[in-house]
Amino acid sequence: MSKYKFLMVEDQPVDSEMAVRALKKNNIDFEFIRVETESSFITALNEFNPDIIISDYSMPMFDGMRALKLAKEIRPELPFIVLTGSINEETAVECMKAGANDYILKDNMTRLPYAVIDAIKNFENQKQKQLVELSLDESEKRYKALFQNNHAVMLLVNPENGQIVDANPAACGFYGWSHEELVKMSMHDFSKLTKDELANIFIKAMSEETSMFLMEHSIANGQKRFVDVYSGPINVSGKSLLYSIIHDVTNRVKAEEEIKILAHAIKSINDCVSVTDLNNNIIFVNDSFIKTYGYNWDELFGKKIDLIWSLKSPEGVHSKVLEDTIKGSFQGELWNKRKDGSEFQISLSTSPIFDENGKIRALVGISNDITKRKFDENVQHILHEIARTFMTNITIEDLLILVRNELSKVIDTSNFFVATYNSETELLKKVIFIDEKDDFIEWKAENSLSGQVVKEGKTLLINEDERNIFAVEHKLELKGSPAKCWLGVPIIVNKKSTGVIVLQSYTNKNAFDRSSAQLLELIAHEIAIVFERKEMILHLIEAKEKAEESDRLKTAFLANISHEIRTPMNGILGFSDMLARDNLDIEKREMFIEIIRKSGNQLLSIIDDIIDISKIETEQIRVVKEIFDLNEVMDYTFALFKPQFDQLNLEFQYIPDCKNKTCIVESDKVRIQQIITNLLNNALKFTHSGFVKFGYAFIDNYVKIFVKDSGIGISTEHEGIIFERFRQVDEGSSRNYGGTGLGLSISKALVEKLGGTIWFESVPNEGSTFYFTIPAKIFDSNLENPDIELLSKNEILLNNEITILIVDDEKMNYLYLKEIIDFLNIKNIYASNGMEAIELVEKHPEISLILMDIKMPVMNGYISTKKIKKLRPKLPIIAQTAYAQQGDREKALNAGCDDYISKPIKETELISLIKKVLNK
C-alpha cells in the first residue's frame, strides 16, 4: 500500500514538526509537504494530490477558513482538520459548518492521530462506496469482485428489519460465522441495542444524516468488540439497502478510556499537580492545586509558576529545581504561598515530559502541603529535647528556656512565662517570665487568667475582646498589659494543678489556635513530668536523710535498749541469788523481792514497747472494740499509779467528766489503757516536784483525755521531734531519765489507729499537757442493755466449790497459775494440751472455768476452745495470749473465748478477770 499524502498548512515549522511526530508515534505511514500561502496551497492541491489537509487556523499570510473554502471548491472530497493553538466555541462551530471534519488544539496533540485516522477511514469508505455503486451500475460481476475481495469488513443490510443480505469473506473472518450463517442473521444478533434504537440508526444512515456510528458487537466466540460502522444507502439490483463498512476499534476505545481514567485520576488526586513549559508558564493544574492555592483556572493558565513562590525558600532553590528537573528529577522541601499571602511548606517532586523524539516538551511537578508534618516533627523534636534533659542535671529554668527556643520554631514565643501554684497561699510564683511589657515575681491566683487556668485545670485560649467579657463573667480584676491573644495551659501533677504555662501576643489576635493549644498541652505534660521528677528527687533526698537519721537513732536506741534491759536484769538476777543466802532476815527478803518485782515490771515494759513498735512498723495493730465503763479504766489506772506518785511525794489527781457514775463507751479498752499508761509514765519520769493530773471530758462523739504535769517541759526546738521514734526531748538526758524513747511514738500511732488526734502544750521548766481525742460511741448507763456490763452486780465468792482447768504445755506456767489459784483456795485440774482439755471437760462436769493457753502441741487453744464450746456452750474460757503474732487476741475471741489475759500474767489482774468472767 502506498503512503498517505498529508498537506500541512502551517506558518510555524516547529508546530508542523510536533504534529508530524505525534502522527508517526501512532505508526501512520505518510509523506507531507508544508505550505503557508494561498498560491502554494492551490498548487499543492493540484500537483501533490493529498489524501488529507491539516491546517492552522490563524496565520499572518493565509488563514485556515480561507484554506477550507478553497479545498471545498477544488477538492470537496478531501478530509480537512483544523489544528490551532487556541480557538473559541463560535469559531469551532463555524469551521464545522464550513465542512471541517474536526478541530484539534495544539495543547491536546494526542488527539490528532485519532482524528486523522477517522478522517482517512471515512474518506476511504466514501471512495469504496463510490466503487460499489460504480460496479453495480457498470457490471454486477465487477461489483462482486470488489465486494468479495475487499479486506475491509463489509455487510449489506436490509434497513427495514436489519436482516443481513450479504457479507464478504472479511466479515465472516471477523465475526466468526460462515456466509451461510451470517445471511440468516440480523444486526440485532450482534448488538445489545434495542430494536427501536437500531431502527433509528438505520433511518439516520439511509437519510445520510449520520454516516458513522460507534457500536459494541458480539462475535461468535462470545467476545465484545467496539466497532466504527460507516454506513449509507446503496441500490443493489433495484433494492434500497444499507452498506456497512466495519472497523475494529476496540484497542482505540480502551486506550481512550484509559486516558480518561488517567486524566480523571490526575484531576482528582489530593496531591497538587502542575505542568509548565520550558519557560515556566503554567499549562495545566489539577483541582487540588486550585483548591490549595486559592486561584481559579483563568488566573493560573499561561502565568509564570513563580506566582506561588515564597521568599522564605532558600536563595537559588528555584533555579536548582529547574536545573535538576531538566537533568532528570528534583525532590525536596521549600516554601510556597497562597493567593491570600499565607505561606506554607511543601514537599516537591518534579520530572520532565518527553516527546516521541526524546526531547523535553514540559515539566511536571507533584507537591504536598507538609505543614502538619513539619509541625509534628518539631513537636517530636521538642519532646525529645525535654526527655533528653531527664538524663542531665539541667535546672528547671534552663529547661524552660530550651523549651521556649524550640517552640519558637512553630509558634510565637515572644511572650512566655511559667509559674508554680501554692494552694495554701493561693499565690502564683514565676519560674521563668519573658515578656515584652510586664515582669511579675508573684501574684494572686484569684485576680488573673493564669490563676483561673490553674483553679479550673483547663486550657484557656482567648482574644482581646473575649478577655474583657471573661473577666466580667468570672469577676476578675486583671493585672498586666492586655494581650491581643492569650493562651494558658495547666501543669498537672498527680491530678492536681501545680502550675501554668502561658503564651501571649500583643500584636496578633490570631497568634494561637487550637493546634497551638494542643502543642502547649503536650509540652505542659512533659514539664509536669520534669516537675514531678524533680520533686521525687527532693523527696528521695529527704527520705535518704531521714533514713540515715533513723539508722543513727536506731543505733543509739539499740545501745540504750541494751542498757535499759541489762539494768532490770541485773536487779532480777542479782537479788534472786541473794535470796538464796542463809540467815536472810525478813526485812531484807521483802526488800529483795520488791526489787525483783519492780525490775521484772520494768523489763516487761521495755519488751512491750519493742513488740508494740514492731507491730506498728509492720501494720499489725488491730482495733478490737468493746463496750466498757471508762471510769473503771480510769479508776484502775489511778489505783495502779497512786503508790508510785506517793513514793515520790508528787500530787496525783484524777479529774473525771462523769464522777460517781458509770460512763459507758464503745472503743478499744486495751489500747486506751495503754495510751494513758504511756502518758502517765512519761509525766512520772520528767516531773520531780509538783503535780500530775489526768482525766477526760466528752465532746460530741469524742472522748478528750488529758495528762497534765509540772515537769521539765518541752522547748520549742524539740516540739517537732517529740512524737518521733527513738527520740527524747534531750537525747543526752536519756541516760538521766531512762526509757526506750518509744512511748510517745507508740501512743501517737495507737491514737491515729483509733481514728483520733494527739497533741501537746508545753512551757519549758513549767510543765506539759498532753491531749488525745478518740471517736467513741457513748451509751446511756440508765438504759437496759444486755451487752453492757455494769460493775454494780454482786461479785461471786471465790472458794473451794469452784474448779478451774489450767491448760498449758509449759509446766512452769502451770505451777505459777496453780500457786495463785491455790492461794485463793480454789480447786484446779491440769491439762498439757488442747486434746487433754477436751477429755477432762467430758470427765469433770464440776469444772467452772478454763485458763486456755493458745500455742500448744497436739491441739492448739483455738481448736480446743471451739470443741469445748460445742460440749458446754456456757463454760467460761479465758485465753492466755502473748500477742506473739498478728491477731492472736482477735482469734481467741472469735474461737469462743469469753475473755483474754496477756502474758506475763499478774496475780491481781488474773484474780480480777476470774471474778469478772464468773460474774457473767
Long-range contacts (C-beta under 8 A, 24 or more apart in sequence): 1-29, 3-29, 3-30, 3-31, 4-28, 4-29, 4-30, 4-31, 4-51, 4-52, 4-120, 5-30, 5-31, 5-32, 5-48, 5-49, 5-50, 5-51, 5-52, 6-30, 6-31, 6-32, 6-50, 6-51, 6-52, 6-53, 6-54, 6-116, 7-32, 7-33, 7-35, 7-41, 7-44, 7-45, 7-48, 7-50, 7-52, 7-53, 7-54, 8-32, 8-33, 8-34, 8-35, 8-54, 8-55, 9-34, 9-35, 9-36, 9-41, 9-53, 9-54, 9-55, 9-56, 9-59, 9-62, 9-64, 9-67, 10-34, 10-36, 10-54, 10-55, 10-56, 10-59, 10-83, 11-36, 11-56, 11-59, 11-60, 11-61, 11-62, 12-56, 15-56, 15-83, 15-85, 15-106, 18-106, 18-109, 18-355, 19-54, 19-83, 19-109, 19-112, 21-355, 21-356, 21-357, 22-109, 22-110, 22-112, 22-113, 22-356, 23-112, 23-113, 23-116, 24-356, 25-113, 25-356, 26-113, 26-114, 26-117, 28-113, 28-116, 28-117, 36-61, 36-62, 37-61, 37-62, 38-62, 38-66, 38-67, 38-70, 41-67, 41-70, 42-70, 42-74, 45-70, 45-71, 45-74, 45-75, 45-78, 46-74, 50-78, 51-78, 51-79, 51-120, 51-123, 52-78, 52-79, 52-80, 52-81, 52-116, 52-119, 52-120, 52-123, 53-78, 53-79, 53-80, 53-81, 54-81, 54-83, 54-112, 54-116, 55-80, 55-81, 55-82, 55-83, 56-82, 56-83, 56-84, 56-85, 57-82, 57-83, 57-84, 57-87, 57-91, 57-95, 57-103, 58-84, 58-85, 64-95, 65-94, 65-95, 65-98, 68-95, 68-98, 68-99, 68-100, 69-98, 71-99, 72-98, 72-99, 77-123, 77-126, 77-127, 78-123, 79-119, 79-120, 79-122, 79-123, 81-112, 81-115, 81-116, 81-119, 83-112, 107-283, 110-259, 114-252, 114-256, 118-212, 118-228, 121-228, 121-230, 121-247, 122-211, 122-212, 122-230, 125-211, 125-230, 125-245, 128-152, 128-154, 128-245, 129-232, 129-234, 129-243, 129-245, 132-234, 132-243, 133-234, 133-235, 136-234, 136-235, 136-236, 136-237, 140-237, 143-236, 152-245, 152-246, 152-247, 153-245, 153-246, 153-247, 153-248, 154-243, 154-244, 154-245, 154-246, 155-182, 155-243, 155-244, 155-246, 156-234, 156-236, 156-241, 156-242, 156-243, 156-244, 157-187, 157-202, 157-231, 157-241, 157-242, 157-243, 157-244, 158-241, 158-242, 159-202, 159-203, 159-205, 159-206, 159-233, 159-240, 159-241, 159-242, 160-202, 161-186, 162-186, 162-187, 162-188, 162-195, 162-198, 162-199, 162-202, 163-187, 165-236, 165-239, 165-241, 171-246, 174-219, 174-246, 174-248, 175-217, 175-219, 175-220, 176-219, 176-220, 176-221, 177-220, 189-218, 190-217, 190-218, 190-219, 191-215, 191-216, 191-217, 191-218, 192-216, 192-218, 201-231, 202-242, 205-231, 205-232, 205-233, 205-242, 206-232, 206-233, 206-240, 206-242, 208-232, 208-233, 214-249, 214-253, 217-246, 225-250, 226-250, 226-252, 226-253, 226-254, 270-368, 271-366, 271-367, 271-368, 272-346, 272-365, 272-366, 272-367, 272-368, 272-369, 273-364, 273-365, 273-366, 274-305, 274-364, 274-365, 274-367, 275-353, 275-362, 275-363, 275-364, 275-365, 276-305, 276-362, 276-363, 276-365, 277-362, 277-363, 278-360, 278-362, 278-363, 280-304, 280-305, 280-306, 280-322, 281-305, 282-307, 283-362, 292-338, 292-369, 293-336, 293-338, 293-339, 294-338, 294-339, 294-340, 295-339, 299-339, 308-336, 308-337, 308-338, 309-336, 309-337, 310-334, 310-335, 310-336, 310-337, 310-343, 311-335, 312-343, 321-348, 321-350, 322-363, 324-350, 325-350, 325-351, 325-352, 325-363, 325-365, 326-352, 326-360, 326-363, 328-352, 333-370, 336-367, 344-369, 344-371, 345-369, 345-370, 345-371, 345-374, 346-370, 374-410, 375-410, 375-515, 375-519, 378-406, 378-409, 378-410, 379-410, 379-519, 379-522, 381-406, 382-406, 382-407, 382-523, 383-522, 383-523, 383-526, 386-523, 386-526, 386-527, 386-530, 387-526, 389-530, 390-529, 390-530, 390-533, 396-431, 396-530, 396-531, 396-534, 397-431, 397-432, 399-527, 399-530, 400-431, 400-432, 400-527, 401-432, 403-523, 403-527, 404-432, 404-434, 407-519, 407-523, 410-519, 411-503, 411-511, 411-512, 411-516, 411-519, 412-503, 412-505, 412-508, 412-511, 412-512, 413-503, 414-505, 415-483, 415-503, 415-504, 415-505, 415-506, 416-502, 416-503, 417-501, 417-502, 418-491, 418-499, 418-500, 418-501, 418-502, 418-527, 419-450, 419-499, 419-500, 419-502, 420-491, 420-498, 420-499, 420-531, 421-445, 421-451, 421-454, 421-497, 421-498, 421-499, 421-500, 423-496, 426-451, 428-454, 428-499, 428-500, 431-499, 435-504, 436-506, 437-480, 437-481, 437-506, 438-480, 438-481, 440-479, 440-480, 443-479, 446-476, 447-476, 447-477, 447-478, 447-479, 448-476, 448-478, 448-479, 448-480, 449-476, 449-478, 449-486, 449-488, 449-502, 450-488, 450-500, 450-502, 451-500, 452-476, 453-488, 453-489, 453-490, 453-497, 453-500, 453-502, 454-490, 454-497, 454-499, 454-500, 455-497, 456-490, 457-490, 457-492, 457-497, 458-490, 459-487, 459-488, 459-489, 459-490, 459-517, 459-520, 459-521, 460-486, 460-487, 460-488, 461-485, 461-486, 461-487, 461-512, 461-513, 461-514, 461-516, 461-517, 462-486, 462-487, 463-509, 463-510, 464-509, 481-506, 484-508, 484-509, 484-511, 485-509, 485-510, 485-511, 485-512, 487-512, 487-516, 487-517, 487-520, 489-517, 489-520, 489-521, 489-523, 489-524, 490-524, 491-524, 491-527, 491-528, 491-531, 492-524, 492-525, 492-528, 493-528, 493-531, 493-532, 493-535, 494-532, 498-528, 498-531, 499-527, 499-531, 501-527, 550-725, 550-726, 553-724, 553-725, 553-726, 553-727, 554-726, 556-726, 556-731, 557-725, 557-726, 557-740, 557-741, 560-734, 560-735, 560-740, 560-741, 561-606, 561-610, 561-740, 563-735, 564-606, 564-738, 564-739, 564-740, 565-603, 565-606, 567-599, 567-602, 567-738, 568-598, 568-599, 568-600, 568-602, 568-603, 568-606, 569-599, 569-603, 570-599, 571-595, 571-596, 571-598, 571-599, 572-596, 572-599, 572-600, 572-603, 575-599, 600-904, 604-904, 605-681, 606-740, 609-740, 609-742, 609-743, 609-746, 610-740, 610-742, 611-883, 612-674, 612-742, 612-746, 613-725, 613-742, 613-745, 613-746, 615-883, 615-886, 616-745, 616-746, 616-749, 618-886, 620-886, 620-887, 621-749, 621-750, 621-753, 622-886, 622-887, 622-889, 622-890, 623-668, 623-671, 623-753, 623-754, 624-668, 624-670, 624-889, 624-890, 624-893, 625-666, 625-667, 625-668, 626-666, 626-667, 626-668, 626-669, 627-664, 627-665, 627-666, 627-779, 627-785, 627-787, 627-788, 627-789, 628-664, 628-665, 628-667, 628-669, 628-789, 629-662, 629-663, 629-664, 629-665, 629-781, 629-789, 629-790, 629-791, 630-658, 630-663, 630-664, 630-665, 630-672, 630-696, 630-703, 631-656, 631-658, 631-661, 631-662, 631-663, 632-791, 633-669, 633-672, 633-673, 633-676, 634-676, 634-694, 634-695, 634-696, 636-673, 637-673, 637-676, 637-677, 637-680, 637-694, 638-694, 640-677, 641-680, 641-684, 644-684, 645-684, 645-692, 648-684, 649-689, 650-684, 650-687, 650-689, 650-690, 650-691, 650-692, 651-690, 651-691, 651-692, 652-691, 652-692, 652-693, 653-691, 653-692, 653-693, 653-694, 654-693, 654-694, 654-695, 655-693, 655-694, 655-695, 656-695, 656-696, 657-695, 657-696, 657-697, 657-698, 658-698, 661-781, 662-781, 662-790, 662-791, 662-792, 663-698, 663-778, 663-781, 664-778, 664-779, 664-780, 664-781, 664-788, 665-703, 665-776, 665-777, 665-778, 665-779, 666-776, 666-777, 666-778, 666-779, 667-703, 667-754, 667-774, 667-775, 667-776, 667-777, 668-754, 670-889, 671-750, 671-753, 671-754, 672-705, 672-754, 672-774, 674-746, 674-747, 674-750, 675-705, 675-747, 675-750, 675-751, 675-772, 676-705, 676-707, 678-743, 678-744, 678-746, 678-747, 679-707, 679-743, 679-747, 679-770, 680-707, 681-739, 681-743, 682-707, 682-743, 682-744, 682-770, 683-707, 683-708, 683-709, 683-711, 683-768, 683-770, 685-737, 685-738, 685-739, 686-711, 686-712, 686-729, 686-737, 686-768, 687-711, 687-712, 687-767, 688-712, 690-767, 698-778, 699-773, 701-775, 701-776, 701-777, 701-778, 702-756, 702-773, 702-774, 702-775, 702-776, 703-773, 703-774, 703-776, 703-778, 704-771, 704-772, 704-773, 705-771, 705-772, 705-773, 705-774, 706-769, 706-770, 706-771, 707-769, 707-770, 708-767, 708-768, 708-769, 708-770, 709-767, 709-768, 709-769, 710-766, 710-767, 711-767, 711-768, 712-764, 712-765, 713-762, 713-763, 713-764, 713-765, 713-766, 713-767, 713-768, 714-760, 714-762, 714-764, 714-768, 715-764, 719-762, 722-760, 723-748, 723-758, 747-772, 789-916, 789-920, 793-919, 794-919, 795-915, 795-919, 796-915, 796-918, 796-919, 798-824, 798-825, 798-826, 798-911, 798-914, 798-915, 799-825, 799-826, 800-825, 800-826, 800-827, 802-826, 802-827, 802-848, 802-849, 802-918, 803-827, 803-828, 803-829, 803-844, 803-846, 803-847, 803-848, 804-828, 804-829, 804-847, 804-848, 804-849, 804-850, 804-851, 804-914, 805-829, 805-830, 805-831, 805-837, 805-840, 805-841, 805-844, 805-847, 805-849, 805-850, 805-851, 806-830, 806-831, 806-851, 807-831, 807-832, 807-833, 807-834, 807-836, 807-837, 807-850, 807-851, 807-852, 807-853, 807-856, 807-861, 807-864, 808-832, 808-851, 808-853, 808-856, 808-880, 809-833, 809-853, 809-855, 809-856, 809-857, 810-853, 813-853, 813-880, 813-903, 816-905, 817-851, 817-905, 817-910, 820-907, 820-910, 820-911, 824-911, 832-856, 833-857, 833-858, 833-859, 833-864, 834-858, 834-859, 834-860, 834-861, 834-863, 834-864, 834-865, 834-867, 835-859, 835-864, 837-864, 837-868, 838-864, 838-867, 838-868, 838-871, 841-868, 841-871, 841-872, 841-875, 842-871, 847-875, 848-875, 848-876, 848-918, 849-875, 849-876, 849-877, 849-878, 849-914, 849-917, 849-918, 850-875, 850-876, 850-877, 850-878, 851-878, 851-880, 852-877, 852-878, 852-879, 852-880, 852-897, 853-880, 854-879, 854-880, 854-881, 854-882, 854-888, 854-891, 854-892, 855-882, 855-884, 861-892, 861-895, 862-891, 862-892, 862-895, 863-895, 865-892, 865-895, 865-896, 865-897, 866-895, 866-896, 868-896, 869-896, 876-917, 876-918, 876-920, 878-913, 878-914, 878-917, 880-905
